Amino acid sequence: MKKILPVLNLLVPALILAAAARAQNAAHPARPPMPKPDATDQWTPVPPVVNVPAATGIPSDAIVLFDGKNLNAWESTDRANPAPRWTLEPASRAVVVAPNTGDLRTKQSFGDVQLHIEWRSPAEVKKSGQGRGNSGVFLMGLYELQVLDSWKNDTYVNGQAGAIYKQFPPLVNASRPPGEWQAYDIVFIAPRFNADGTLATPARMTVFHNGVLVQHDMVLRGPTENRGLPVYKPHADKLPLSLQNHGGDAVAYRNIWVRELSFPPAPPVPNIPPPPYAPDPRPAGKKKK
Ligand code: MG
Protein backbone atom coordinates (compact mmCIF):
# COMPACT_ATOMS: atom_id res chain seq x y z
CA MET A 1 0.00 0.00 0.00
CA LYS A 2 2.81 2.32 0.91
CA LYS A 3 4.25 1.80 -2.59
CA ILE A 4 0.92 2.50 -4.37
CA LEU A 5 0.17 5.82 -2.61
CA PRO A 6 2.88 7.90 -4.33
CA VAL A 7 1.70 6.61 -7.70
CA LEU A 8 -1.91 7.53 -6.91
CA ASN A 9 -0.76 10.96 -5.72
CA LEU A 10 0.62 11.59 -9.20
CA LEU A 11 -2.00 9.76 -11.26
CA VAL A 12 -5.20 11.28 -9.78
CA PRO A 13 -4.30 14.95 -10.42
CA ALA A 14 -3.11 14.01 -13.91
CA LEU A 15 -6.45 12.33 -14.66
CA ILE A 16 -8.35 15.32 -13.29
CA LEU A 17 -6.32 17.73 -15.44
CA ALA A 18 -6.84 15.61 -18.56
CA ALA A 19 -10.61 15.49 -17.96
CA ALA A 20 -10.70 19.26 -17.50
CA ALA A 21 -8.77 19.79 -20.73
CA ARG A 22 -11.19 17.50 -22.61
CA ALA A 23 -14.16 19.44 -21.23
CA GLN A 24 -12.60 22.76 -22.28
CA ASN A 25 -11.85 21.49 -25.80
CA ALA A 26 -15.45 20.34 -26.15
CA ALA A 27 -16.72 23.80 -25.09
CA HIS A 28 -14.23 25.70 -27.33
CA PRO A 29 -13.36 23.74 -30.45
CA ALA A 30 -10.20 24.77 -32.29
CA ARG A 31 -10.77 27.99 -34.31
CA PRO A 32 -10.40 27.87 -38.10
CA PRO A 33 -7.30 29.67 -39.31
CA MET A 34 -7.78 33.46 -39.69
CA PRO A 35 -7.83 34.84 -43.27
CA LYS A 36 -4.74 36.78 -44.23
CA PRO A 37 -5.03 40.60 -43.95
CA ASP A 38 -4.47 41.04 -47.70
CA ALA A 39 -7.51 38.87 -48.47
CA THR A 40 -9.61 42.02 -47.99
CA ASP A 41 -7.24 44.53 -49.65
CA GLN A 42 -8.59 46.46 -52.66
CA TRP A 43 -6.12 47.81 -55.23
CA THR A 44 -8.24 49.01 -58.14
CA PRO A 45 -9.66 51.25 -59.37
CA VAL A 46 -7.22 53.84 -58.04
CA PRO A 47 -9.02 57.09 -57.05
CA PRO A 48 -7.99 59.97 -59.32
CA VAL A 49 -5.74 62.61 -57.77
CA VAL A 50 -7.41 65.96 -57.07
CA ASN A 51 -5.27 68.88 -55.98
CA VAL A 52 -6.72 71.71 -53.92
CA PRO A 53 -4.39 74.73 -53.94
CA ALA A 54 -4.48 76.45 -50.57
CA ALA A 55 -4.53 79.83 -52.31
CA THR A 56 -7.90 79.22 -54.00
CA GLY A 57 -9.47 76.24 -52.23
CA ILE A 58 -10.83 75.18 -55.63
CA PRO A 59 -10.34 71.47 -56.47
CA SER A 60 -8.38 70.85 -59.67
CA ASP A 61 -11.26 68.89 -61.23
CA ALA A 62 -13.82 71.64 -60.56
CA ILE A 63 -15.50 73.74 -63.24
CA VAL A 64 -15.32 77.38 -62.19
CA LEU A 65 -18.70 78.94 -62.97
CA PHE A 66 -17.94 82.40 -61.60
CA ASP A 67 -14.70 83.94 -60.34
CA GLY A 68 -15.76 87.58 -60.34
CA LYS A 69 -14.37 88.45 -63.76
CA ASN A 70 -17.30 87.82 -66.10
CA LEU A 71 -20.57 85.97 -66.57
CA ASN A 72 -19.43 83.98 -69.61
CA ALA A 73 -20.70 80.71 -68.10
CA TRP A 74 -24.20 82.16 -67.60
CA GLU A 75 -27.27 83.37 -69.43
CA SER A 76 -30.51 85.02 -68.37
CA THR A 77 -33.78 83.10 -68.20
CA ASP A 78 -35.36 86.18 -69.76
CA ARG A 79 -35.88 84.88 -73.30
CA ALA A 80 -36.21 88.35 -74.75
CA ASN A 81 -32.82 89.30 -73.27
CA PRO A 82 -30.70 86.16 -72.86
CA ALA A 83 -27.50 88.09 -72.08
CA PRO A 84 -26.99 88.12 -68.27
CA ARG A 85 -27.65 91.55 -66.81
CA TRP A 86 -26.93 91.11 -63.12
CA THR A 87 -24.42 93.64 -61.80
CA LEU A 88 -20.74 92.74 -61.50
CA GLU A 89 -19.14 94.07 -58.31
CA PRO A 90 -15.40 93.87 -59.04
CA ALA A 91 -14.24 95.00 -55.58
CA SER A 92 -15.66 91.85 -53.99
CA ARG A 93 -15.45 89.63 -57.12
CA ALA A 94 -19.20 89.28 -56.87
CA VAL A 95 -22.31 89.53 -58.98
CA VAL A 96 -25.48 91.11 -57.59
CA VAL A 97 -29.09 90.37 -58.54
CA ALA A 98 -30.59 93.24 -60.55
CA PRO A 99 -34.34 93.94 -60.72
CA ASN A 100 -36.30 92.80 -63.78
CA THR A 101 -33.42 90.89 -65.37
CA GLY A 102 -34.63 87.31 -64.89
CA ASP A 103 -32.82 84.48 -63.18
CA LEU A 104 -29.30 83.45 -64.12
CA ARG A 105 -28.70 79.95 -65.38
CA THR A 106 -25.56 78.14 -66.47
CA LYS A 107 -24.99 77.50 -70.15
CA GLN A 108 -23.71 74.06 -69.20
CA SER A 109 -26.03 71.34 -67.88
CA PHE A 110 -25.31 69.24 -64.81
CA GLY A 111 -26.66 66.13 -63.09
CA ASP A 112 -24.96 64.82 -59.94
CA VAL A 113 -22.72 67.54 -58.52
CA GLN A 114 -20.74 68.91 -55.63
CA LEU A 115 -21.37 72.65 -55.67
CA HIS A 116 -19.67 75.45 -53.76
CA ILE A 117 -21.33 78.86 -53.80
CA GLU A 118 -20.95 81.95 -51.62
CA TRP A 119 -23.71 84.51 -51.11
CA ARG A 120 -24.41 87.71 -49.23
CA SER A 121 -27.70 89.26 -48.16
CA PRO A 122 -28.09 93.03 -48.48
CA ALA A 123 -26.51 94.76 -45.46
CA GLU A 124 -29.50 97.06 -45.12
CA VAL A 125 -32.60 95.25 -43.90
CA LYS A 126 -35.68 96.73 -45.57
CA LYS A 127 -38.37 94.07 -45.40
CA SER A 128 -39.13 91.00 -43.31
CA GLY A 129 -39.79 87.26 -43.67
CA GLN A 130 -39.56 86.03 -47.26
CA GLY A 131 -38.97 89.59 -48.46
CA ARG A 132 -35.56 89.82 -46.80
CA GLY A 133 -32.70 88.92 -49.15
CA ASN A 134 -34.58 86.18 -50.94
CA SER A 135 -32.90 84.19 -53.70
CA GLY A 136 -32.21 80.52 -54.24
CA VAL A 137 -29.88 77.97 -55.73
CA PHE A 138 -31.91 75.78 -58.09
CA LEU A 139 -30.16 72.49 -58.79
CA MET A 140 -31.11 71.41 -62.33
CA GLY A 141 -33.17 74.63 -62.39
CA LEU A 142 -35.86 72.71 -60.48
CA TYR A 143 -34.81 71.85 -56.94
CA GLU A 144 -34.34 74.92 -54.72
CA LEU A 145 -31.98 75.33 -51.83
CA GLN A 146 -33.33 78.51 -50.28
CA VAL A 147 -31.19 81.63 -49.96
CA LEU A 148 -32.63 84.09 -47.44
CA ASP A 149 -31.42 86.51 -44.80
CA SER A 150 -32.37 84.29 -41.86
CA TRP A 151 -30.50 86.28 -39.22
CA LYS A 152 -33.18 86.90 -36.57
CA ASN A 153 -35.84 86.79 -39.27
CA ASP A 154 -39.12 85.07 -38.52
CA THR A 155 -40.65 83.00 -41.34
CA TYR A 156 -41.87 79.46 -42.05
CA VAL A 157 -39.01 77.10 -41.26
CA ASN A 158 -39.08 75.20 -44.54
CA GLY A 159 -38.55 78.57 -46.24
CA GLN A 160 -35.57 79.85 -44.22
CA ALA A 161 -31.93 79.80 -45.33
CA GLY A 162 -30.64 76.25 -45.70
CA ALA A 163 -34.13 74.86 -46.30
CA ILE A 164 -34.86 72.66 -49.28
CA TYR A 165 -37.68 75.04 -50.10
CA LYS A 166 -41.12 73.92 -48.87
CA GLN A 167 -39.77 70.43 -48.24
CA PHE A 168 -37.18 70.27 -45.47
CA PRO A 169 -36.14 72.88 -42.87
CA PRO A 170 -32.41 73.01 -42.10
CA LEU A 171 -31.17 71.02 -39.08
CA VAL A 172 -29.92 74.28 -37.53
CA ASN A 173 -29.88 77.98 -38.43
CA ALA A 174 -26.21 78.64 -39.29
CA SER A 175 -26.91 82.12 -40.73
CA ARG A 176 -24.53 85.05 -40.47
CA PRO A 177 -25.77 88.64 -40.12
CA PRO A 178 -26.91 90.52 -43.25
CA GLY A 179 -24.04 91.94 -45.27
CA GLU A 180 -21.63 89.10 -44.39
CA TRP A 181 -20.53 86.46 -46.87
CA GLN A 182 -21.88 82.96 -46.34
CA ALA A 183 -21.19 79.65 -48.07
CA TYR A 184 -23.16 76.64 -49.20
CA ASP A 185 -21.45 73.34 -49.97
CA ILE A 186 -23.93 71.04 -51.62
CA VAL A 187 -23.95 67.44 -52.77
CA PHE A 188 -26.84 66.85 -55.15
CA ILE A 189 -27.80 63.51 -56.64
CA ALA A 190 -30.10 63.90 -59.62
CA PRO A 191 -33.27 61.84 -59.84
CA ARG A 192 -33.36 58.91 -62.27
CA PHE A 193 -36.34 58.14 -64.44
CA ASN A 194 -37.36 54.89 -66.09
CA ALA A 195 -37.84 54.67 -69.85
CA ASP A 196 -41.61 54.96 -69.36
CA GLY A 197 -41.17 58.25 -67.47
CA THR A 198 -41.87 56.87 -64.00
CA LEU A 199 -39.49 57.78 -61.18
CA ALA A 200 -36.68 55.25 -60.65
CA THR A 201 -34.86 57.02 -57.81
CA PRO A 202 -35.60 60.46 -56.32
CA ALA A 203 -33.20 63.40 -56.03
CA ARG A 204 -31.09 63.64 -52.88
CA MET A 205 -29.34 66.59 -51.27
CA THR A 206 -26.73 67.16 -48.57
CA VAL A 207 -25.87 70.73 -47.56
CA PHE A 208 -23.31 72.46 -45.36
CA HIS A 209 -24.12 76.11 -44.51
CA ASN A 210 -20.98 77.98 -43.42
CA GLY A 211 -19.41 74.55 -42.80
CA VAL A 212 -22.31 73.36 -40.63
CA LEU A 213 -24.37 70.36 -41.73
CA VAL A 214 -27.94 71.54 -42.37
CA GLN A 215 -29.28 68.84 -44.74
CA HIS A 216 -28.09 65.23 -44.61
CA ASP A 217 -28.84 63.11 -47.68
CA MET A 218 -32.44 64.28 -47.84
CA VAL A 219 -34.72 62.50 -50.28
CA LEU A 220 -36.57 65.16 -52.25
CA ARG A 221 -40.31 64.85 -52.77
CA GLY A 222 -40.10 66.38 -56.22
CA PRO A 223 -39.25 69.70 -57.87
CA THR A 224 -39.80 72.85 -55.80
CA GLU A 225 -43.36 74.14 -55.68
CA ASN A 226 -44.49 77.27 -53.87
CA ARG A 227 -48.11 76.10 -53.91
CA GLY A 228 -49.21 72.52 -53.46
CA LEU A 229 -47.24 69.32 -53.10
CA PRO A 230 -44.33 68.51 -55.39
CA VAL A 231 -44.70 65.79 -58.02
CA TYR A 232 -41.84 64.36 -60.06
CA LYS A 233 -42.03 64.84 -63.80
CA PRO A 234 -39.49 63.13 -66.07
CA HIS A 235 -36.67 65.36 -67.31
CA ALA A 236 -33.20 65.17 -68.84
CA ASP A 237 -30.26 63.58 -67.01
CA LYS A 238 -28.53 66.97 -66.96
CA LEU A 239 -30.01 70.48 -66.78
CA PRO A 240 -28.67 74.01 -66.15
CA LEU A 241 -28.18 75.21 -62.59
CA SER A 242 -29.97 78.49 -61.87
CA LEU A 243 -29.91 81.34 -59.36
CA GLN A 244 -33.17 82.98 -58.41
CA ASN A 245 -34.04 86.63 -58.98
CA HIS A 246 -36.69 87.07 -56.28
CA GLY A 247 -38.24 90.47 -56.86
CA GLY A 248 -34.84 92.00 -57.45
CA ASP A 249 -33.63 91.41 -53.87
CA ALA A 250 -29.99 92.50 -54.11
CA VAL A 251 -28.39 89.21 -53.08
CA ALA A 252 -24.76 88.85 -54.17
CA TYR A 253 -22.91 85.71 -55.26
CA ARG A 254 -19.22 84.92 -55.62
CA ASN A 255 -16.75 82.02 -55.92
CA ILE A 256 -19.02 79.49 -57.61
CA TRP A 257 -17.53 76.15 -58.65
CA VAL A 258 -18.93 72.74 -59.35
CA ARG A 259 -17.54 69.21 -59.54
CA GLU A 260 -19.41 66.79 -61.72
CA LEU A 261 -20.11 63.51 -59.95
CA SER A 262 -21.53 60.29 -61.28
CA PHE A 263 -23.03 57.85 -58.86
CA PRO A 264 -24.63 54.58 -59.85
CA PRO A 265 -28.40 54.65 -59.48
CA ALA A 266 -29.33 54.45 -55.83
CA PRO A 267 -31.68 51.69 -54.72
CA PRO A 268 -35.33 52.72 -54.54
CA VAL A 269 -36.30 54.31 -51.27
CA PRO A 270 -39.55 53.67 -49.41
CA ASN A 271 -42.40 56.13 -49.57
CA ILE A 272 -41.65 59.30 -47.65
CA PRO A 273 -44.06 60.16 -44.83
CA PRO A 274 -45.97 63.42 -45.26
CA PRO A 275 -44.33 66.46 -43.66
CA PRO A 276 -45.79 68.23 -40.63
CA TYR A 277 -47.33 71.10 -42.57
CA ALA A 278 -49.28 73.41 -40.30
CA PRO A 279 -50.75 76.91 -40.47
CA ASP A 280 -48.85 79.82 -38.94
CA PRO A 281 -49.60 79.53 -35.19
CA ARG A 282 -48.84 83.18 -34.40
CA PRO A 283 -51.64 85.65 -33.60
CA ALA A 284 -53.16 87.23 -36.70
CA GLY A 285 -51.55 90.62 -36.07
CA LYS A 286 -48.03 89.12 -36.03
CA LYS A 287 -48.29 87.08 -39.20
CA LYS A 288 -45.71 87.86 -41.82
CA LYS A 289 -44.49 86.08 -44.91
MG1 MG B 1 -35.97 81.68 -52.83
Residues whose N, C-alpha, C, O or C-beta is under 5 A from the ligand:
A	BS01	MG	N134 S135 G136 Q146 V147 Q244
